[in-house]
Amino acid sequence: MPTFRIERINRELVREISELIRVRLKDETLKETVLSEAVCSRDLSHAKVYFRTLTPENREKVQMALDRSSGLLRSLLGKRMHLRQIPQLHFIYDTTEDRARDIEDILDGLDLPPDGRRGSREEEIS
């Protein structure tokens, strides 16, 4: 379970990386990036940064651009954040929305009565 300090650092990482991508980086591919969460290790040596893209077709291009710019982002974070150690950034595509959509499709495909209730207990007995 992350401590309050790590949670605060996670939120700050998402905020700062989003700002750096929007303002400082020149790569147009990265403008499609939407960061959802960062998860730092306890010793701040590594951070998983979860992202989504505005257009799913560009997922691989955005992933490669983020991986290319991770060193520069880490350097810029070092100048902006007051931490003894800036974590190494690992960008991971966030599949949460895709899984939620799949589950919703499965639930929509179920054959349930229109009122959403199952048969009463008395109907099952007779």
C-alpha positions as CSV (number, residue, x, y, z in Angstrom):
1,M,0.0,0.0,0.0
2,P,1.6,3.3,-1.1
3,T,2.1,5.9,1.5
4,F,0.6,9.4,1.4
5,R,3.9,10.8,0.2
6,I,4.1,8.3,-2.7
7,E,0.5,9.0,-3.7
8,R,1.3,12.7,-3.7
9,I,4.4,12.2,-5.9
10,N,2.3,10.0,-8.3
11,R,-0.3,12.8,-8.7
12,E,2.5,15.3,-9.2
13,L,4.3,13.2,-11.8
14,V,1.1,12.9,-13.9
15,R,0.5,16.7,-13.7
16,E,4.1,17.6,-14.5
17,I,4.6,15.1,-17.3
18,S,1.3,16.2,-18.9
19,E,2.4,19.8,-18.7
20,L,5.9,19.0,-20.2
21,I,4.3,17.0,-23.1
22,R,1.9,19.9,-23.8
23,V,4.4,22.8,-23.6
24,R,8.0,21.7,-23.9
25,L,8.1,18.7,-26.2
26,K,8.0,19.4,-30.0
27,D,6.8,15.9,-31.1
28,E,3.3,16.3,-32.5
29,T,2.7,12.6,-32.0
30,L,2.7,13.1,-28.2
31,K,-0.1,15.7,-28.4
32,E,-2.5,12.8,-28.5
33,T,-1.4,11.4,-25.2
34,V,-3.7,11.4,-22.2
35,L,-2.0,10.3,-19.0
36,S,-4.2,8.5,-16.5
37,E,-2.0,7.4,-13.6
38,A,1.5,7.1,-12.4
39,V,2.7,4.4,-9.9
40,C,6.1,4.9,-8.3
41,S,8.1,2.3,-6.5
42,R,8.8,2.9,-2.8
43,D,12.4,3.9,-3.4
44,L,11.4,6.2,-6.3
45,S,13.7,4.3,-8.7
46,H,11.0,3.4,-11.2
47,A,7.6,4.8,-12.2
48,K,5.0,3.2,-14.4
49,V,3.1,5.9,-16.2
50,Y,-0.2,4.8,-17.7
51,F,-1.5,6.6,-20.8
52,R,-4.2,6.5,-23.5
53,T,-4.4,8.0,-26.9
54,L,-7.1,10.1,-28.5
55,T,-7.1,7.8,-31.5
56,P,-6.5,4.1,-30.8
57,E,-4.8,3.6,-34.2
58,N,-1.8,5.7,-33.1
59,R,-1.1,3.7,-30.0
60,E,2.2,2.2,-31.2
61,K,3.5,5.5,-32.6
62,V,2.7,7.3,-29.3
63,Q,4.3,4.5,-27.3
64,M,7.5,4.7,-29.3
65,A,7.5,8.5,-29.0
66,L,7.0,8.3,-25.3
67,D,9.8,5.8,-24.9
68,R,12.1,8.0,-27.0
69,S,11.4,11.0,-24.9
70,S,11.5,9.4,-21.5
71,G,15.1,10.4,-20.8
72,L,14.3,14.1,-21.7
73,L,11.2,14.0,-19.6
74,R,13.1,12.7,-16.6
75,S,15.7,15.4,-17.0
76,L,13.1,18.1,-17.2
77,L,11.3,16.6,-14.2
78,G,14.5,16.8,-12.3
79,K,14.6,20.6,-12.8
80,R,10.9,21.0,-11.8
81,M,10.3,18.6,-9.0
82,H,12.1,18.8,-5.6
83,L,13.0,15.2,-5.2
84,R,16.3,13.6,-4.3
85,Q,15.8,11.0,-7.1
86,I,13.7,11.2,-10.2
87,P,12.3,7.8,-11.2
88,Q,13.0,6.1,-14.4
89,L,9.8,6.4,-16.5
90,H,8.1,3.4,-18.0
91,F,5.1,4.2,-20.2
92,I,2.3,1.6,-20.3
93,Y,-0.8,1.7,-22.4
94,D,-3.9,1.8,-20.1
95,T,-6.4,-0.8,-21.1
96,T,-9.0,-0.1,-18.4
97,E,-11.5,1.6,-20.8
98,D,-11.1,-1.2,-23.3
99,R,-11.8,-3.9,-20.7
100,A,-14.8,-1.9,-19.3
101,R,-16.2,-1.6,-22.8
102,D,-15.8,-5.4,-23.3
103,I,-17.6,-6.1,-20.0
104,E,-20.4,-3.7,-21.0
105,D,-20.8,-5.5,-24.3
106,I,-21.0,-8.8,-22.6
107,L,-23.6,-7.5,-20.1
108,D,-25.6,-5.9,-23.0
109,G,-25.6,-9.3,-24.7
110,L,-27.2,-11.2,-21.8
111,D,-30.9,-12.1,-22.2
112,L,-32.5,-10.6,-19.2
113,P,-36.1,-9.8,-18.6
114,P,-37.0,-6.1,-19.4
115,D,-37.6,-5.3,-15.7
116,G,-34.2,-6.6,-14.8
117,R,-35.5,-8.9,-12.1
118,R,-35.3,-12.7,-12.0
119,G,-38.4,-14.8,-11.5
120,S,-39.8,-14.8,-8.0
121,R,-39.1,-17.6,-5.5
122,E,-42.7,-18.8,-5.8
123,E,-42.4,-19.3,-9.6
124,E,-39.3,-21.5,-9.1
125,I,-41.2,-23.8,-6.6
126,S,-44.3,-24.4,-8.8
